[in-house]
Amino acid sequence: MKKISLFILLTGITFFNSQQVFSQATLSRVEIETNAQYAFKNKDYYHALPLYLTLDSLYPNSPKYIFPIGVSYINTTADQENALVYLEKCKLKPNLYPPTLHYYLGRAYHLSNRFDDAIVEYELCLSHLYKSKSKYALMIRDIYRELEMCENGKKLILKPVTIDIENLGPTINSSYPEYAPILTLDENEIIFTSCRPETTGGLIDTEDGQYYEDVYIASKKDSVWLKARNMGPAINTKGHDASVALTPDGQELLIYRYDKDDNFLSSKLDGDVWTEAEELRGEINSKFYEPSACLTRDGSYILFSSNRPGGYGGLDLYISKRLSNGEWARPVNLGDSINSRYDEDSPFLHPDGKTLYFSSNGHNSMGGFDMFYSKSLSDSSISWQKPINVGYPLNSAHDDIHFTLSADGKRIYFASIRPEGYGDKDIYVASIEETKVQDVLVIVGIIQDSLSKDPVSARIEVINTEDNSIVGIYNSNKVTGKYIMALPEGGKYRIAIQSENYKICDDFITTKELNGYQELESNINLCPEVTK
């Protein structure tokens, strides 16, 4: 459901079929029409759309062109406004078109939040499809689900969430797709995925006409985002490479890579250089589809999505423990409180360690993927409350997926197609006025040598003094000495700071009386074992 410009689509076609469509003006109507019909018949809507648009510009309002254009808009960009321009022309003479016209009209109205109009069209389509019920069984099932989501949308839209949405601007976004934002705890760095012409290798994926995905990074200075830069060959290849998750301290990055297989990989920040990404070992990666994941505070568990057998249907969310040898244990399904017979994806565990956010096209979604949250009922992270829809307009009838929530719970960074954007999916930040501030203490500072004041690379363990369990593991950057960590409310913790050639530094801190979100700046001086 990516919105791409005609230029990109034409570029994609030229790349794969340059001799035939280098200049469509040199082709006859019959030749263009033949190519368009072939692409449309094979559901290659990305290549069919520009061909039909060319035909429509030469021979406007021809019934055999306007219907495929409307269908192609829905199946490529989910651009309901342009789809309706053509589909509503078809509606004037419905007998000229297949009964699926009503389905695509329903989809376009649905995406426009015209739920009652969508319901009318969906039901009209059902009345036709039931004449050949066995032939259209899958489509009939899908339409009933669309009807459910329309009813969900009608309820959700009556109680909108008060939010202020802001585009992150041209230093982050472009006329190409940007999505899957992940941020450091202090929100001063963002890592995201984009499909731009300067992607590594500069190649285009034949399946969707888009440039291959690469991972980008940007920093904030004086509250302004600096220009995003490609993360380079340690992270990006000529294939698909996408951002997945970042540890709270910003020192380890998970990415998704698709070449012959799809896999999760990990890269660590060595000062100011990211190490070569390496595949996660153990039972996380499989021959099945695992597109997204997140890590717990201490890095000892990973939550991820997978369509491996044994789930409740589609993509399910799973959890796996990191073993002492660094490998990941056999995953456990999060259960039917979280997982539905549809898809659950894009998990994000808030720094409070108790609130799981994810996207789903099940539950009470108003259309496509919606964002949901659930609270953990136990420390085992496999028992959860019934998921709650985060509400409209954070959610829409489009896919709302891949997002990051700020530590205080007041801002959601997400990707969306909106009229005010720069083109295709852009990354936005939504400031939520009516929200319960999370009970989290975020500590930011510098670890340095007590004598030279040089930055020190150190490991920080946060230990619960009541049961000696490790609550979180964080690392300072060896070039800057910067560290970031988050402590949940309600505990008393020992902070153990260790670094080679330095004395162990212990400190104690309590969050038992923490009320809401707080930030603390604390620089730490480590004493050398031997005076240099």
N, C-alpha and C positions, 0 to 999 in steps of 0.2 A: 504494500500500500504506500509506495513512495511516489511523491509528486515530482516529475521530471519535466524539464522544458522540452519544447519541440526541437530546439537546437541539439540537445543531448541525444534525443531519440534519433534524429537524422544522422548525427555523428556515429551512433551505434550501428545504424544500418549501413552507412558508408564503409565503416571499418570491416564489416563482415561480408559485404556484397558490393565492393567498390566498382567493379566493372559494370554492374547492372544499374546502380542507382547513384552513380557519381553526380549525375545531373538529371533530376527527374524530368526536366524540360525536354530531354532527348528521347524520353520514352513515350510511347503512344498510350492513349487512354486504356486500351485493352491490356497492354503490358503492366501498367501500374495496377489496374484492377485485378489482374491475375495474381500478382504478387501480394496484394492486400488480402484477397480472398484466401490465398494459401496460408498466410500468417494467421488470419482470423480463425480459420477452420482448425488450425493446430494450437489455438489458444495462445498464440504468440502476440499478445495484445500490444506489447511495447513496440514491436515493429509494424503492426497493423495500423496503429493510430495515426502516425504521420502520413502514411500512404493514403488512408481514407480522408484525412484532412486536406491533402493535395487535391484529391478527386473532388471533394466538396467545394473547394475554392474555384475549381474549373467548371463544375456542374452543380451549382447550389441546390440544396434541398431535395436531392434525389433520394427516394425511399431506400434504395439499396446501399446508400452510403451513410445516411444519418443514424440509422440504428446501430451499425457496427461502431460508429464513433462514440455514441453514448455508452455502449457496453465497454468499449476499450478504456474510456475515461474512468469508469468505475473499477475496472480490473487492474489498472496501472497506478494511477495517481489518487484514486478515491476523491477526485475533484467533482463534487456533486453539482457545483454551479454550472460548469461547462457541460457536464453530463445532462443536466436538465434542459439546457438550451436545445439539445438534439432529441432527447427522449420525449419531451413534451410536444415536439412537432409530430413525432410518431403517434402520440396519444390521440391526435386529431383524426387519424384513420387507423385505428388499432387492428382492423381486419387484414391490413397489409403485412402484419408482422407476427412472429411466433408468440405464443402466450407468455414466454419468458420476458416479453416487454414489460409486463406488469411487475415481475420480480425486480428488474433493474430500475424501474420507476420507484418501486418501494424502497430499494437501497438508496437511491438518490434523495428521496424525501426523508428517509431515516437519518442519513448523514447530515441533513439540514435541520434536524430536530423537529421536523414536521411529522410527528409520530402518528397522528390520526390519519393523515394522508397516506403514510406508509402502510398502515394497517389495511386500509381500503385496497391498495394495490396488491399487497401480499395475499389477501383473501381472494381477490379476483384471479390471481395466478393459481392459487390452490384449486379453485373451482374448475380451471382448465386441466390442471395436471392430474386431478383425480380421475379423469377419463382414461388415463393410462397409468394407473397408480403404481403398478410394479415397475414400469420403465423409469418413473421419476421418484422412486422411493427415497433416495438420498436427498434430492432437492426438496421434497415435501418435508422431510425431517428438518432440514436447514431453515426452511421458511417458518416452521413452527417455533424454532429457536429465535428467529428474528422477531416474531410477534411477541414472544416473552420479553425480549430486550426492549421493544417499543413500550410495553407496559411498565417496565422498570424505569425507562427514561421519563415517562410521564410523571411518575412519582418523584424521582430524584430532582427533576427540574423545578418542582414546586418549592423545594427547600434549598436554594442555591447557597453555596459557601461564599462568604465575602472575601474576595482575593484581589490583589493587584498584580497583573502579569506584565513582565518586562522582557523584551528581547535582549539577549546578551550583546548584541551589536555586531558590526561588520568585521571586527578583529577575531571573532569566534565563528560567526556564521557566514555563509556564502550562498551563491545561487544553486549550490549542490546540496545533497543531504548531509545534515549533521545530527547526531543522536548519541544515545548511551553515555550521558555525562556522569562522571564520577569526580568527587572533590575531596580535598584534604579537610580535616576537621575544622581548621580555621578559615576555610573557604577562600584561601589565597592562591590555590592552584586547581586547575580543572584539566581533566583528561577526557577525551571524547573520540568518537569515530566519525569519519567523513569519507565520502566517495567523490574525490576531486580529480581533475585532469592530471595534477602533479603527483597522484598516487604512485607508489613505488612500481616501476615497470610501465606505468601509463596505459595499462590494458583495460579492456571493457569486458564485463561478464556477459556472455551470450544469453544467459537465462533472463536477465531483466534489463539489459541495455545500459546498466550503470557501470561507472568505473569501480574497480575493486576497492574494498575498504582498507583504509589505513588508520592508525591511531595518532592523534595530535595532542599537544599539551600547550597550555597557556598559563601565565602568571598574572596576578593582579598587583598593580602599583597605584597607590593613592586612590583606591576604590575604582580604578579603571582597568579593564582587561587589556593586556598587551596582545600583540598579534600572535595567533596560534602558530606553532611550528610542528612539522612532522617529527615524530620521535625517533626516526632513523632505522637503520638496518638491524639493530639488536632486537627491535620490536616488530618492524614491518617487513613483509616479503612481497613478492609479485602477486601472491594470492590474497585471500581475505584475512585481514587481521583486525580485530575489534576489541575495544575496551570492555572489561567485565567488572573488575572490582579493585579497590585500593585499600590497603590496610590503614587503620586509623592514623598511624604515624606517617603515612605517605611514603614508606620505604620499600614496599613490595606491591607490585602490580600484577594482577591476573588479566590475561588476554585470551580471546578465543581466536583460534586459527583454523581456517579450512583450506586444505589442499586436496589430498586424496581422501583424508578422513578429517573429522572435526575434533579438535582437542583443546583442553585448557592448558595454558602455559603460564609460567611465573618468571618475572624479572625483578631484580632487586636494584635499588638505587645505591650505587657505590660512589658516595660523594656527590658529584654532579653528573655521573654517567650511569645509564641504565645497562645492566648486564644482559648478555645474550639470553633471550627467553628460552626456558627449558620446560619440557612437558612434565605435568604433575604425575608422580608415580603412584601406583596402587590401583584401586578399583573405581576411580572417578571417570576417567576417559574410557569409552567403549566404542563399539561399532555403531552405536545408536546416536541420537541427536542430543547433544548437551550444549545449549547456547548461552547460558548465563549462570552466574554464581556470586556468592559473597562469603567473606570470612568473618568469624567471630572475633571479639576484641583480642583474645589471647592467641589467635591463629590456630587453635587446636581443633576447630570444627570448620567445615565448609558446607554451606547450603547451596544447592544447585538444581537446575531443571534438567529433566531427561525424559525421553519417551521410551525408555527401556521397558521390556515386558514386565508384567506384574503390577503395574500401576492402576489407577482408577480410570484412565482414559487420556489420550493425548499426552501433552507434557505434564509431568508431576514434579513437585518439589521433594528433594531428598536431603538428608544430612549424613555426613561422614566424618569420622574422627581421624586426626593425624596420629599415626603410630610413632613409637619411639625411634624407629628407623627412618622416619621422614615420609613413609608411604601412607596412602589414605586407605582406611579400612572399607569393608563392604558397606555401601550406603543403606540407610533405613528410610523408608517412605514416611513423610510427615503426617500421613493419615488423611481420613476423609473430612476432617474439620477444615483443612486447608485445600486439599485436592478434590476436584470435581471430575465429572466424566468429560470435561472439556480441557482446555489448556491453562496451566499455571506456569508463569515464567517470571524472570527479572526479580529475583529475591533481593531485598535490601534489609539488613538487620541494623536497627538504629543503635547508636552508641550506648543507649541505656541497657542494651543486652536483652531486653524483654519484648520489644515491639518489632514485629516482622511486617515489612511492606512487600507487596508483590503485585504482579499484574495477572489478570485472568479474564478469559472470555466466557467463564462460567459464573456461578453464584448469581448475583443480581446486577450483572453488567448491563449498561444501557446501550451497548453496541461495540463490537470488537472487544479489544482488551481494555479493561478498566483497572484503576489502581485500588487496592484494598489494603487493610492492615488488620493484624491480629495480635493479641497479647499472649505471651507464654504462660501456661498454667503451672509449670514446674521448671526446675533447673535443667531437666534433661533435654529441653528444646524439641521434644517430639509430642508435646501435648499443648494444644492451642485453642483459644476461644474461636467462636464463629467469626469469620472475616466480616469486616465492615467496609462498605464502599466509601471512599474518601469524599465523594459527592461531586456535584456539578457546580461550576464549569471546569474544575480540575479534570474531571472525566467528561468525555464527549462520546458521540456515536462513532468516532474514529478510534483507531488503536491508540491507547495511552499506555506506554510501556517504556521501560528503561529510564529510571529516574533516581535521584539522590535527594534525601531529606537532610536539612541542616541539623546540627547537634541540638539546637534549641527547639526544633520542631516548627519553626516559623516560616521556613522557606523550602520550596520544592523546586529542584532543577529538573527539567524534563524537556523532551523533544515534541514538537507539534507542527502541523501544517496550519498556518494562519494567514489571513489576507494581508496583514501588515508585515509579513516576513520577507526575507531576502530571496526566497525561492526554495521550493521543496521543504523538507523538515529543517527547522531551526531549533536552537536550544534557547529555552526561556527560563526565567526564574519567577515563581509565583509566591508572593508574600501573603501569608494567610493571617487575617485579622483575628478571626474567632478560632483560636486553637489553644489547647492545654499545653503550656510550656513543659517540655520534658525535664524531669529531675535528674540532671547530669551536671557534673563538674568537669570542665575542660581546662587542663593545665598546659600552658605553652611557655617555652623558655629556651635558654641556651645552656648546654653543658660545656664547661671550659676548664682548662688547667688553672689551678688556683694561683700559680706563680706567673706563668707566661701569658695567661688569658687566651691561649690558643684553643680553638674548638676541639672537642674530644668526642670520639665515637664510643658510645656506651650502650649497654643493654639495661633496660629498666623493667624490673618485674614488679607487678602490683599483686600483693598477696593478702587475702582475707585473713585477718588475725583470728577469727573465730574458728575456722576449720583448716587453716593453712593452705587453702586452695588458691591456685593462680587465677587471678581475675583478668589480667591483661599483661601482654608482653609488648614493649615498645622499644624503638631504637632511635638514637640521635644520629644526625647526619654528620659524617666525618669531616666534611668541608665546612659546614656552617655551624655545627654543634646544635642545631635546632632539634627540639623534640616536641611532640604533641601527644597527649594522652587524655582519655576520658574515664571518669570514675562514676559508677552508678550510685544512686542514693541508698542510704540505709545501712552503710557498712563502716567498719574501721579497718584501715589498710596500712600495711607496711610497704614502703617504697624502697626497693633494693636496687641500687645503681652500681653496675660493675663494668670495669674497663681494664684492659691489660696494662700493667705497670702503675695502676692507681689503687689506692685503698678503697675498700667497699664502703659505699655511703648508704646509710639507712635513715629513713625518715618515716614518720607516722602521720596519717591524716584521716579524719573522720568525715563522713557525709551523712551521719545519722540525723542531723537536723537540717539537711539541705532541703530547701523549698524552692523548686523551680530550677531554671538553668542559670549557672554561674560560670564565669571565666576567671582564671587566676594566672597571672604571669609570674614565673618563678625561675630565675637563673640559678644554676647549680655549679659550684666550684668543687672539683675533685682534687684531692691531695696526692701528689706522686708518692709511690712507695719509697723511692730514693730521690733525694734532691739532685736535680740535673745540673 
